[in-house]
C-alpha cells in the first residue's frame, strides 16, 4: 500500500519558478515533477558502484632502523638522504 506524507521543503526561488512553469506547460502538478526528480536521483545513485580505493600497500618490514615512530624529522631526513637537500 502506498502512503503519502506531507512535508515542507525549501527550494530556491528561480528553481521553483522554472518548475512551476514546466508543470504548467506539461499539464502536470508540481508534486509530480518533484516526485519524478527524486525517483530519478534515487535510481541513479542506487545503481552506482561504490568507489573502493585499491590496496596500494607493499610488503615492507615496517619502520627502518633509526626512524622512531612519530619522528617526522627523522623520516624527512631519511627520505632526502643522499639527494643534496
PyMOL Python script that loads the backbone (N, CA, C, O; Angstrom):
from pymol import cmd

cmd.read_pdbstr("""\
ATOM      1  N   UNK A   1       0.832  -1.177   0.000  1.00  0.00           N
ATOM      2  CA  UNK A   1       0.000   0.000   0.000  1.00  0.00           C
ATOM      3  C   UNK A   1       0.879   1.243   0.000  1.00  0.00           C
ATOM      4  O   UNK A   1       1.808   1.351   0.801  1.00  0.00           O
ATOM      5  N   UNK A   2       0.593   2.161  -0.879  1.00  0.00           N
ATOM      6  CA  UNK A   2       1.356   3.404  -0.972  1.00  0.00           C
ATOM      7  C   UNK A   2       0.749   4.427  -0.024  1.00  0.00           C
ATOM      8  O   UNK A   2      -0.458   4.669  -0.035  1.00  0.00           O
ATOM      9  N   UNK A   3       1.607   5.022   0.793  1.00  0.00           N
ATOM     10  CA  UNK A   3       1.121   6.083   1.671  1.00  0.00           C
ATOM     11  C   UNK A   3       1.756   7.391   1.246  1.00  0.00           C
ATOM     12  O   UNK A   3       2.852   7.412   0.686  1.00  0.00           O
ATOM     13  N   UNK A   4       1.080   8.443   1.508  1.00  0.00           N
ATOM     14  CA  UNK A   4       1.583   9.770   1.162  1.00  0.00           C
ATOM     15  C   UNK A   4       1.783  10.567   2.441  1.00  0.00           C
ATOM     16  O   UNK A   4       1.000  10.451   3.383  1.00  0.00           O
ATOM     17  N   UNK A   5       2.811  11.357   2.467  1.00  0.00           N
ATOM     18  CA  UNK A   5       3.090  12.198   3.621  1.00  0.00           C
ATOM     19  C   UNK A   5       3.302  13.622   3.140  1.00  0.00           C
ATOM     20  O   UNK A   5       3.875  13.859   2.076  1.00  0.00           O
ATOM     21  N   UNK A   6       2.839  14.544   3.925  1.00  0.00           N
ATOM     22  CA  UNK A   6       3.089  15.949   3.612  1.00  0.00           C
ATOM     23  C   UNK A   6       4.385  16.356   4.291  1.00  0.00           C
ATOM     24  O   UNK A   6       4.681  15.932   5.408  1.00  0.00           O
ATOM     25  N   UNK A   7       5.146  17.182   3.598  1.00  0.00           N
ATOM     26  CA  UNK A   7       6.383  17.696   4.167  1.00  0.00           C
ATOM     27  C   UNK A   7       6.629  19.083   3.596  1.00  0.00           C
ATOM     28  O   UNK A   7       6.017  19.472   2.601  1.00  0.00           O
ATOM     29  N   UNK A   8       7.502  19.806   4.211  1.00  0.00           N
ATOM     30  CA  UNK A   8       7.860  21.140   3.744  1.00  0.00           C
ATOM     31  C   UNK A   8       9.324  21.126   3.353  1.00  0.00           C
ATOM     32  O   UNK A   8      10.176  20.662   4.110  1.00  0.00           O
ATOM     33  N   UNK A   9       9.611  21.639   2.162  1.00  0.00           N
ATOM     34  CA  UNK A   9      11.000  21.754   1.720  1.00  0.00           C
ATOM     35  C   UNK A   9      11.237  23.170   1.231  1.00  0.00           C
ATOM     36  O   UNK A   9      10.318  23.839   0.758  1.00  0.00           O
ATOM     37  N   UNK A  10      12.465  23.617   1.350  1.00  0.00           N
ATOM     38  CA  UNK A  10      12.828  24.934   0.837  1.00  0.00           C
ATOM     39  C   UNK A  10      13.489  24.743  -0.520  1.00  0.00           C
ATOM     40  O   UNK A  10      14.424  23.956  -0.667  1.00  0.00           O
ATOM     41  N   UNK A  11      12.995  25.467  -1.493  1.00  0.00           N
ATOM     42  CA  UNK A  11      13.517  25.394  -2.856  1.00  0.00           C
ATOM     43  C   UNK A  11      13.876  26.814  -3.285  1.00  0.00           C
ATOM     44  O   UNK A  11      13.106  27.747  -3.059  1.00  0.00           O
ATOM     45  N   UNK A  12      15.021  26.973  -3.892  1.00  0.00           N
ATOM     46  CA  UNK A  12      15.436  28.292  -4.365  1.00  0.00           C
ATOM     47  C   UNK A  12      14.380  28.843  -5.324  1.00  0.00           C
ATOM     48  O   UNK A  12      13.856  28.120  -6.171  1.00  0.00           O
ATOM     49  N   UNK A  13      14.083  30.114  -5.179  1.00  0.00           N
ATOM     50  CA  UNK A  13      13.017  30.754  -5.946  1.00  0.00           C
ATOM     51  C   UNK A  13      13.131  30.548  -7.459  1.00  0.00           C
ATOM     52  O   UNK A  13      12.132  30.208  -8.093  1.00  0.00           O
ATOM     53  N   UNK A  14      14.311  30.739  -8.064  1.00  0.00           N
ATOM     54  CA  UNK A  14      14.400  30.545  -9.520  1.00  0.00           C
ATOM     55  C   UNK A  14      14.069  29.114  -9.946  1.00  0.00           C
ATOM     56  O   UNK A  14      13.436  28.906 -10.981  1.00  0.00           O
ATOM     57  N   UNK A  15      14.494  28.126  -9.150  1.00  0.00           N
ATOM     58  CA  UNK A  15      14.212  26.726  -9.484  1.00  0.00           C
ATOM     59  C   UNK A  15      12.717  26.458  -9.357  1.00  0.00           C
ATOM     60  O   UNK A  15      12.123  25.794 -10.207  1.00  0.00           O
ATOM     61  N   UNK A  16      12.116  26.977  -8.296  1.00  0.00           N
ATOM     62  CA  UNK A  16      10.683  26.782  -8.090  1.00  0.00           C
ATOM     63  C   UNK A  16       9.880  27.398  -9.228  1.00  0.00           C
ATOM     64  O   UNK A  16       8.932  26.791  -9.727  1.00  0.00           O
ATOM     65  N   UNK A  17      10.259  28.596  -9.635  1.00  0.00           N
ATOM     66  CA  UNK A  17       9.546  29.253 -10.736  1.00  0.00           C
ATOM     67  C   UNK A  17       9.679  28.452 -12.031  1.00  0.00           C
ATOM     68  O   UNK A  17       8.698  28.278 -12.755  1.00  0.00           O
ATOM     69  N   UNK A  18      10.882  27.966 -12.325  1.00  0.00           N
ATOM     70  CA  UNK A  18      11.088  27.145 -13.526  1.00  0.00           C
ATOM     71  C   UNK A  18      10.264  25.862 -13.454  1.00  0.00           C
ATOM     72  O   UNK A  18       9.672  25.439 -14.447  1.00  0.00           O
ATOM     73  N   UNK A  19      10.231  25.248 -12.274  1.00  0.00           N
ATOM     74  CA  UNK A  19       9.473  24.009 -12.114  1.00  0.00           C
ATOM     75  C   UNK A  19       7.977  24.252 -12.285  1.00  0.00           C
ATOM     76  O   UNK A  19       7.285  23.448 -12.909  1.00  0.00           O
ATOM     77  N   UNK A  20       7.478  25.349 -11.737  1.00  0.00           N
ATOM     78  CA  UNK A  20       6.055  25.681 -11.895  1.00  0.00           C
ATOM     79  C   UNK A  20       5.724  25.933 -13.365  1.00  0.00           C
ATOM     80  O   UNK A  20       4.688  25.488 -13.858  1.00  0.00           O
ATOM     81  N   UNK A  21       6.607  26.649 -14.060  1.00  0.00           N
ATOM     82  CA  UNK A  21       6.391  26.910 -15.492  1.00  0.00           C
ATOM     83  C   UNK A  21       6.359  25.602 -16.276  1.00  0.00           C
ATOM     84  O   UNK A  21       5.495  25.412 -17.133  1.00  0.00           O
ATOM     85  N   UNK A  22       7.286  24.709 -15.990  1.00  0.00           N
ATOM     86  CA  UNK A  22       7.339  23.425 -16.677  1.00  0.00           C
ATOM     87  C   UNK A  22       6.085  22.598 -16.392  1.00  0.00           C
ATOM     88  O   UNK A  22       5.510  21.995 -17.298  1.00  0.00           O
ATOM     89  N   UNK A  23       5.672  22.576 -15.143  1.00  0.00           N
ATOM     90  CA  UNK A  23       4.467  21.828 -14.777  1.00  0.00           C
ATOM     91  C   UNK A  23       3.254  22.363 -15.527  1.00  0.00           C
ATOM     92  O   UNK A  23       2.423  21.595 -16.012  1.00  0.00           O
ATOM     93  N   UNK A  24       3.162  23.673 -15.615  1.00  0.00           N
ATOM     94  CA  UNK A  24       2.026  24.284 -16.320  1.00  0.00           C
ATOM     95  C   UNK A  24       2.059  23.934 -17.808  1.00  0.00           C
ATOM     96  O   UNK A  24       1.032  23.582 -18.389  1.00  0.00           O
ATOM     97  N   UNK A  25       3.254  24.031 -18.430  1.00  0.00           N
ATOM     98  CA  UNK A  25       3.389  23.709 -19.859  1.00  0.00           C
ATOM     99  C   UNK A  25       3.038  22.259 -20.150  1.00  0.00           C
ATOM    100  O   UNK A  25       2.432  21.948 -21.175  1.00  0.00           O
ATOM    101  N   UNK A  26       3.429  21.368 -19.227  1.00  0.00           N
ATOM    102  CA  UNK A  26       3.202  19.940 -19.448  1.00  0.00           C
ATOM    103  C   UNK A  26       1.860  19.466 -18.907  1.00  0.00           C
ATOM    104  O   UNK A  26       1.471  18.317 -19.115  1.00  0.00           O
ATOM    105  N   UNK A  27       1.157  20.348 -18.216  1.00  0.00           N
ATOM    106  CA  UNK A  27      -0.151  19.984 -17.688  1.00  0.00           C
ATOM    107  C   UNK A  27      -0.089  18.974 -16.557  1.00  0.00           C
ATOM    108  O   UNK A  27      -0.967  18.121 -16.422  1.00  0.00           O
ATOM    109  N   UNK A  28       0.956  19.077 -15.745  1.00  0.00           N
ATOM    110  CA  UNK A  28       1.118  18.173 -14.602  1.00  0.00           C
ATOM    111  C   UNK A  28       1.262  19.008 -13.337  1.00  0.00           C
ATOM    112  O   UNK A  28       1.368  20.233 -13.396  1.00  0.00           O
ATOM    113  N   UNK A  29       1.264  18.338 -12.202  1.00  0.00           N
ATOM    114  CA  UNK A  29       1.413  19.052 -10.936  1.00  0.00           C
ATOM    115  C   UNK A  29       2.888  19.218 -10.575  1.00  0.00           C
ATOM    116  O   UNK A  29       3.759  18.483 -11.041  1.00  0.00           O
ATOM    117  N   UNK A  30       3.125  20.201  -9.737  1.00  0.00           N
ATOM    118  CA  UNK A  30       4.479  20.400  -9.221  1.00  0.00           C
ATOM    119  C   UNK A  30       4.903  19.179  -8.403  1.00  0.00           C
ATOM    120  O   UNK A  30       6.061  18.763  -8.436  1.00  0.00           O
ATOM    121  N   UNK A  31       3.955  18.623  -7.680  1.00  0.00           N
ATOM    122  CA  UNK A  31       4.227  17.405  -6.891  1.00  0.00           C
ATOM    123  C   UNK A  31       4.753  16.285  -7.794  1.00  0.00           C
ATOM    124  O   UNK A  31       5.717  15.603  -7.445  1.00  0.00           O
ATOM    125  N   UNK A  32       4.123  16.100  -8.942  1.00  0.00           N
ATOM    126  CA  UNK A  32       4.549  15.051  -9.865  1.00  0.00           C
ATOM    127  C   UNK A  32       5.991  15.296 -10.328  1.00  0.00           C
ATOM    128  O   UNK A  32       6.786  14.358 -10.398  1.00  0.00           O
ATOM    129  N   UNK A  33       6.327  16.534 -10.641  1.00  0.00           N
ATOM    130  CA  UNK A  33       7.701  16.843 -11.070  1.00  0.00           C
ATOM    131  C   UNK A  33       8.701  16.564  -9.955  1.00  0.00           C
ATOM    132  O   UNK A  33       9.770  16.007 -10.205  1.00  0.00           O
ATOM    133  N   UNK A  34       8.361  16.948  -8.728  1.00  0.00           N
ATOM    134  CA  UNK A  34       9.262  16.725  -7.599  1.00  0.00           C
ATOM    135  C   UNK A  34       9.459  15.230  -7.370  1.00  0.00           C
ATOM    136  O   UNK A  34      10.587  14.776  -7.176  1.00  0.00           O
ATOM    137  N   UNK A  35       8.371  14.464  -7.393  1.00  0.00           N
ATOM    138  CA  UNK A  35       8.484  13.019  -7.198  1.00  0.00           C
ATOM    139  C   UNK A  35       9.298  12.371  -8.322  1.00  0.00           C
ATOM    140  O   UNK A  35      10.121  11.491  -8.071  1.00  0.00           O
ATOM    141  N   UNK A  36       9.064  12.809  -9.552  1.00  0.00           N
ATOM    142  CA  UNK A  36       9.814  12.268 -10.690  1.00  0.00           C
ATOM    143  C   UNK A  36      11.308  12.573 -10.541  1.00  0.00           C
ATOM    144  O   UNK A  36      12.149  11.711 -10.797  1.00  0.00           O
ATOM    145  N   UNK A  37      11.630  13.784 -10.133  1.00  0.00           N
ATOM    146  CA  UNK A  37      13.030  14.161  -9.933  1.00  0.00           C
ATOM    147  C   UNK A  37      13.687  13.350  -8.841  1.00  0.00           C
ATOM    148  O   UNK A  37      14.822  12.898  -8.994  1.00  0.00           O
ATOM    149  N   UNK A  38      12.978  13.162  -7.731  1.00  0.00           N
ATOM    150  CA  UNK A  38      13.534  12.370  -6.633  1.00  0.00           C
ATOM    151  C   UNK A  38      13.728  10.914  -7.044  1.00  0.00           C
ATOM    152  O   UNK A  38      14.743  10.301  -6.710  1.00  0.00           O
ATOM    153  N   UNK A  39      12.757  10.363  -7.766  1.00  0.00           N
ATOM    154  CA  UNK A  39      12.911   8.976  -8.246  1.00  0.00           C
ATOM    155  C   UNK A  39      14.143   8.844  -9.141  1.00  0.00           C
ATOM    156  O   UNK A  39      14.897   7.876  -9.045  1.00  0.00           O
ATOM    157  N   UNK A  40      14.330   9.828 -10.006  1.00  0.00           N
ATOM    158  CA  UNK A  40      15.464   9.793 -10.925  1.00  0.00           C
ATOM    159  C   UNK A  40      16.788   9.827 -10.164  1.00  0.00           C
ATOM    160  O   UNK A  40      17.694   9.047 -10.457  1.00  0.00           O
ATOM    161  N   UNK A  41      16.901  10.720  -9.198  1.00  0.00           N
ATOM    162  CA  UNK A  41      18.134  10.830  -8.413  1.00  0.00           C
ATOM    163  C   UNK A  41      18.367   9.561  -7.597  1.00  0.00           C
ATOM    164  O   UNK A  41      19.480   9.036  -7.566  1.00  0.00           O
ATOM    165  N   UNK A  42      17.324   9.073  -6.942  1.00  0.00           N
ATOM    166  CA  UNK A  42      17.469   7.857  -6.136  1.00  0.00           C
ATOM    167  C   UNK A  42      17.893   6.676  -6.991  1.00  0.00           C
ATOM    168  O   UNK A  42      18.759   5.898  -6.590  1.00  0.00           O
ATOM    169  N   UNK A  43      17.296   6.536  -8.154  1.00  0.00           N
ATOM    170  CA  UNK A  43      17.625   5.431  -9.046  1.00  0.00           C
ATOM    171  C   UNK A  43      19.072   5.503  -9.522  1.00  0.00           C
ATOM    172  O   UNK A  43      19.781   4.497  -9.523  1.00  0.00           O
ATOM    173  N   UNK A  44      19.506   6.686  -9.923  1.00  0.00           N
ATOM    174  CA  UNK A  44      20.871   6.811 -10.451  1.00  0.00           C
ATOM    175  C   UNK A  44      21.918   6.591  -9.361  1.00  0.00           C
ATOM    176  O   UNK A  44      22.988   6.042  -9.625  1.00  0.00           O
ATOM    177  N   UNK A  45      21.613   7.013  -8.155  1.00  0.00           N
ATOM    178  CA  UNK A  45      22.586   6.851  -7.073  1.00  0.00           C
ATOM    179  C   UNK A  45      22.613   5.438  -6.529  1.00  0.00           C
ATOM    180  O   UNK A  45      23.655   4.986  -6.053  1.00  0.00           O
ATOM    181  N   UNK A  46      21.506   4.735  -6.585  1.00  0.00           N
ATOM    182  CA  UNK A  46      21.482   3.359  -6.103  1.00  0.00           C
ATOM    183  C   UNK A  46      22.196   2.427  -7.068  1.00  0.00           C
ATOM    184  O   UNK A  46      22.738   1.402  -6.653  1.00  0.00           O
ATOM    185  N   UNK A  47      22.202   2.772  -8.355  1.00  0.00           N
ATOM    186  CA  UNK A  47      22.818   1.892  -9.337  1.00  0.00           C
ATOM    187  C   UNK A  47      24.322   2.118  -9.473  1.00  0.00           C
ATOM    188  O   UNK A  47      25.015   1.335 -10.122  1.00  0.00           O
ATOM    189  N   UNK A  48      24.816   3.178  -8.867  1.00  0.00           N
ATOM    190  CA  UNK A  48      26.259   3.434  -8.923  1.00  0.00           C
ATOM    191  C   UNK A  48      27.004   2.413  -8.089  1.00  0.00           C
ATOM    192  O   UNK A  48      26.551   2.004  -7.020  1.00  0.00           O
ATOM    193  N   UNK A  49      28.157   2.012  -8.599  1.00  0.00           N
ATOM    194  CA  UNK A  49      29.024   1.146  -7.804  1.00  0.00           C
ATOM    195  C   UNK A  49      29.718   2.022  -6.768  1.00  0.00           C
ATOM    196  O   UNK A  49      30.140   3.141  -7.056  1.00  0.00           O
ATOM    197  N   UNK A  50      29.822   1.497  -5.582  1.00  0.00           N
ATOM    198  CA  UNK A  50      30.519   2.231  -4.535  1.00  0.00           C
ATOM    199  C   UNK A  50      32.013   2.228  -4.838  1.00  0.00           C
ATOM    200  O   UNK A  50      32.588   1.187  -5.155  1.00  0.00           O
ATOM    201  N   UNK A  51      32.631   3.393  -4.739  1.00  0.00           N
ATOM    202  CA  UNK A  51      34.061   3.508  -5.003  1.00  0.00           C
ATOM    203  C   UNK A  51      34.845   2.828  -3.887  1.00  0.00           C
ATOM    204  O   UNK A  51      34.572   3.030  -2.703  1.00  0.00           O
ATOM    205  N   UNK A  52      35.807   2.034  -4.278  1.00  0.00           N
ATOM    206  CA  UNK A  52      36.689   1.414  -3.297  1.00  0.00           C
ATOM    207  C   UNK A  52      38.131   1.632  -3.744  1.00  0.00           C
ATOM    208  O   UNK A  52      38.516   1.267  -4.855  1.00  0.00           O
ATOM    209  N   UNK A  53      38.902   2.221  -2.876  1.00  0.00           N
ATOM    210  CA  UNK A  53      40.294   2.511  -3.167  1.00  0.00           C
ATOM    211  C   UNK A  53      41.086   1.217  -3.246  1.00  0.00           C
ATOM    212  O   UNK A  53      40.989   0.366  -2.362  1.00  0.00           O
ATOM    213  N   UNK A  54      41.863   1.072  -4.302  1.00  0.00           N
ATOM    214  CA  UNK A  54      42.683  -0.115  -4.496  1.00  0.00           C
ATOM    215  C   UNK A  54      43.771  -0.167  -3.414  1.00  0.00           C
ATOM    216  O   UNK A  54      44.361   0.853  -3.059  1.00  0.00           O
ATOM    217  N   UNK A  55      44.019  -1.357  -2.910  1.00  0.00           N
ATOM    218  CA  UNK A  55      45.061  -1.534  -1.904  1.00  0.00           C
ATOM    219  C   UNK A  55      46.420  -1.313  -2.567  1.00  0.00           C
ATOM    220  O   UNK A  55      46.813  -2.072  -3.453  1.00  0.00           O
ATOM    221  N   UNK A  56      47.124  -0.287  -2.141  1.00  0.00           N
ATOM    222  CA  UNK A  56      48.427   0.034  -2.720  1.00  0.00           C
ATOM    223  C   UNK A  56      49.544  -0.274  -1.725  1.00  0.00           C
ATOM    224  O   UNK A  56      50.655   0.244  -1.839  1.00  0.00           O
ATOM    225  N   UNK A  57      49.230  -1.124  -0.751  1.00  0.00           N
ATOM    226  CA  UNK A  57      50.239  -1.479   0.237  1.00  0.00           C
ATOM    227  C   UNK A  57      51.357  -2.312  -0.380  1.00  0.00           C
ATOM    228  O   UNK A  57      51.220  -2.827  -1.489  1.00  0.00           O
ATOM    229  N   UNK A  58      52.441  -2.435   0.334  1.00  0.00           N
ATOM    230  CA  UNK A  58      53.546  -3.258  -0.138  1.00  0.00           C
ATOM    231  C   UNK A  58      54.092  -4.029   1.047  1.00  0.00           C
ATOM    232  O   UNK A  58      53.822  -3.704   2.203  1.00  0.00           O
ATOM    233  N   UNK A  59      54.846  -5.030   0.743  1.00  0.00           N
ATOM    234  CA  UNK A  59      55.358  -5.902   1.803  1.00  0.00           C
ATOM    235  C   UNK A  59      56.703  -5.385   2.293  1.00  0.00           C
ATOM    236  O   UNK A  59      57.764  -5.826   1.852  1.00  0.00           O
ATOM    237  N   UNK A  60      56.625  -4.454   3.201  1.00  0.00           N
ATOM    238  CA  UNK A  60      57.842  -3.908   3.785  1.00  0.00           C
ATOM    239  C   UNK A  60      58.075  -4.507   5.160  1.00  0.00           C
ATOM    240  O   UNK A  60      57.368  -5.422   5.582  1.00  0.00           O
ATOM    241  N   UNK A  61      59.044  -3.996   5.832  1.00  0.00           N
ATOM    242  CA  UNK A  61      59.382  -4.515   7.156  1.00  0.00           C
ATOM    243  C   UNK A  61      59.102  -3.469   8.226  1.00  0.00           C
ATOM    244  O   UNK A  61      59.726  -3.481   9.287  1.00  0.00           O
ATOM    245  N   UNK A  62      58.166  -2.564   7.951  1.00  0.00           N
ATOM    246  CA  UNK A  62      57.815  -1.547   8.940  1.00  0.00           C
ATOM    247  C   UNK A  62      58.870  -0.455   8.993  1.00  0.00           C
ATOM    248  O   UNK A  62      59.559  -0.185   8.009  1.00  0.00           O
ATOM    249  N   UNK A  63      58.982   0.163  10.154  1.00  0.00           N
ATOM    250  CA  UNK A  63      59.945   1.250  10.323  1.00  0.00           C
ATOM    251  C   UNK A  63      61.368   0.724  10.227  1.00  0.00           C
ATOM    252  O   UNK A  63      61.700  -0.331  10.768  1.00  0.00           O
ATOM    253  N   UNK A  64      62.174   1.462   9.547  1.00  0.00           N
ATOM    254  CA  UNK A  64      63.577   1.087   9.405  1.00  0.00           C
ATOM    255  C   UNK A  64      64.355   1.555  10.630  1.00  0.00           C
ATOM    256  O   UNK A  64      63.919   2.452  11.352  1.00  0.00           O
ATOM    257  N   UNK A  65      65.493   0.945  10.848  1.00  0.00           N
ATOM    258  CA  UNK A  65      66.333   1.299  11.987  1.00  0.00           C
ATOM    259  C   UNK A  65      66.678   2.788  11.940  1.00  0.00           C
ATOM    260  O   UNK A  65      66.983   3.328  10.876  1.00  0.00           O
ATOM    261  N   UNK A  66      66.629   3.431  13.071  1.00  0.00           N
ATOM    262  CA  UNK A  66      66.981   4.838  13.152  1.00  0.00           C
ATOM    263  C   UNK A  66      65.803   5.778  12.949  1.00  0.00           C
ATOM    264  O   UNK A  66      65.953   6.993  13.086  1.00  0.00           O
ATOM    265  N   UNK A  67      64.662   5.249  12.631  1.00  0.00           N
ATOM    266  CA  UNK A  67      63.476   6.092  12.440  1.00  0.00           C
ATOM    267  C   UNK A  67      62.498   5.764  13.562  1.00  0.00           C
ATOM    268  O   UNK A  67      61.926   4.675  13.607  1.00  0.00           O
ATOM    269  N   UNK A  68      62.317   6.715  14.459  1.00  0.00           N
ATOM    270  CA  UNK A  68      61.404   6.498  15.578  1.00  0.00           C
ATOM    271  C   UNK A  68      59.985   6.825  15.134  1.00  0.00           C
ATOM    272  O   UNK A  68      59.763   7.778  14.386  1.00  0.00           O
ATOM    273  N   UNK A  69      59.048   6.048  15.589  1.00  0.00           N
ATOM    274  CA  UNK A  69      57.651   6.295  15.234  1.00  0.00           C
ATOM    275  C   UNK A  69      57.246   7.690  15.715  1.00  0.00           C
ATOM    276  O   UNK A  69      57.471   8.054  16.870  1.00  0.00           O
ATOM    277  N   UNK A  70      56.655   8.450  14.822  1.00  0.00           N
ATOM    278  CA  UNK A  70      56.196   9.780  15.167  1.00  0.00           C
ATOM    279  C   UNK A  70      57.254  10.865  14.993  1.00  0.00           C
ATOM    280  O   UNK A  70      56.974  12.036  15.249  1.00  0.00           O
ATOM    281  N   UNK A  71      58.454  10.506  14.568  1.00  0.00           N
ATOM    282  CA  UNK A  71      59.507  11.500  14.400  1.00  0.00           C
ATOM    283  C   UNK A  71      59.573  11.937  12.943  1.00  0.00           C
ATOM    284  O   UNK A  71      60.270  11.326  12.134  1.00  0.00           O
ATOM    285  N   UNK A  72      58.848  12.989  12.619  1.00  0.00           N
ATOM    286  CA  UNK A  72      58.809  13.483  11.248  1.00  0.00           C
ATOM    287  C   UNK A  72      60.197  13.922  10.777  1.00  0.00           C
ATOM    288  O   UNK A  72      60.548  13.707   9.617  1.00  0.00           O
ATOM    289  N   UNK A  73      60.969  14.519  11.641  1.00  0.00           N
ATOM    290  CA  UNK A  73      62.306  14.986  11.265  1.00  0.00           C
ATOM    291  C   UNK A  73      63.176  13.810  10.802  1.00  0.00           C
ATOM    292  O   UNK A  73      63.904  13.927   9.817  1.00  0.00           O
ATOM    293  N   UNK A  74      63.100  12.676  11.514  1.00  0.00           N
ATOM    294  CA  UNK A  74      63.901  11.508  11.135  1.00  0.00           C
ATOM    295  C   UNK A  74      63.418  10.934   9.805  1.00  0.00           C
ATOM    296  O   UNK A  74      64.233  10.524   8.978  1.00  0.00           O
ATOM    297  N   UNK A  75      62.112  10.900   9.593  1.00  0.00           N
ATOM    298  CA  UNK A  75      61.562  10.389   8.334  1.00  0.00           C
ATOM    299  C   UNK A  75      61.987  11.294   7.177  1.00  0.00           C
ATOM    300  O   UNK A  75      62.435  10.811   6.137  1.00  0.00           O
ATOM    301  N   UNK A  76      61.845  12.599   7.364  1.00  0.00           N
ATOM    302  CA  UNK A  76      62.226  13.559   6.322  1.00  0.00           C
ATOM    303  C   UNK A  76      63.714  13.440   5.985  1.00  0.00           C
ATOM    304  O   UNK A  76      64.087  13.438   4.812  1.00  0.00           O
ATOM    305  N   UNK A  77      64.545  13.343   6.990  1.00  0.00           N
ATOM    306  CA  UNK A  77      65.984  13.224   6.750  1.00  0.00           C
ATOM    307  C   UNK A  77      66.308  11.937   5.981  1.00  0.00           C
ATOM    308  O   UNK A  77      67.172  11.944   5.104  1.00  0.00           O
ATOM    309  N   UNK A  78      65.622  10.838   6.302  1.00  0.00           N
ATOM    310  CA  UNK A  78      65.860   9.574   5.610  1.00  0.00           C
ATOM    311  C   UNK A  78      65.417   9.658   4.150  1.00  0.00           C
ATOM    312  O   UNK A  78      66.068   9.092   3.271  1.00  0.00           O
ATOM    313  N   UNK A  79      64.335  10.346   3.892  1.00  0.00           N
ATOM    314  CA  UNK A  79      63.831  10.487   2.523  1.00  0.00           C
ATOM    315  C   UNK A  79      64.834  11.240   1.650  1.00  0.00           C
ATOM    316  O   UNK A  79      65.103  10.847   0.514  1.00  0.00           O
ATOM    317  N   UNK A  80      65.375  12.311   2.186  1.00  0.00           N
ATOM    318  CA  UNK A  80      66.244  13.171   1.396  1.00  0.00           C
ATOM    319  C   UNK A  80      67.731  12.829   1.517  1.00  0.00           C
ATOM    320  O   UNK A  80      68.567  13.504   0.915  1.00  0.00           O
ATOM    321  N   UNK A  81      68.065  11.809   2.272  1.00  0.00           N
ATOM    322  CA  UNK A  81      69.474  11.454   2.458  1.00  0.00           C
ATOM    323  C   UNK A  81      70.114  11.116   1.115  1.00  0.00           C
ATOM    324  O   UNK A  81      69.584  10.308   0.352  1.00  0.00           O
ATOM    325  N   UNK A  82      71.238  11.731   0.837  1.00  0.00           N
ATOM    326  CA  UNK A  82      71.960  11.475  -0.415  1.00  0.00           C
ATOM    327  C   UNK A  82      71.363  12.189  -1.631  1.00  0.00           C
ATOM    328  O   UNK A  82      71.764  11.910  -2.761  1.00  0.00           O
ATOM    329  N   UNK A  83      70.433  13.083  -1.421  1.00  0.00           N
ATOM    330  CA  UNK A  83      69.796  13.769  -2.557  1.00  0.00           C
ATOM    331  C   UNK A  83      70.111  15.270  -2.562  1.00  0.00           C
ATOM    332  O   UNK A  83      69.460  16.039  -3.268  1.00  0.00           O
ATOM    333  N   UNK A  84      71.074  15.668  -1.800  1.00  0.00           N
ATOM    334  CA  UNK A  84      71.564  17.040  -1.840  1.00  0.00           C
ATOM    335  C   UNK A  84      70.715  18.049  -1.089  1.00  0.00           C
ATOM    336  O   UNK A  84      70.922  19.255  -1.226  1.00  0.00           O
ATOM    337  N   UNK A  85      69.777  17.581  -0.310  1.00  0.00           N
ATOM    338  CA  UNK A  85      68.920  18.532   0.438  1.00  0.00           C
ATOM    339  C   UNK A  85      69.394  18.691   1.854  1.00  0.00           C
ATOM    340  O   UNK A  85      68.798  19.445   2.624  1.00  0.00           O
TER     341      UNK A  85
END
""", "prot")
cmd.dss("prot")
cmd.show_as("cartoon", "prot")
cmd.util.cbc("prot")
cmd.orient("prot")
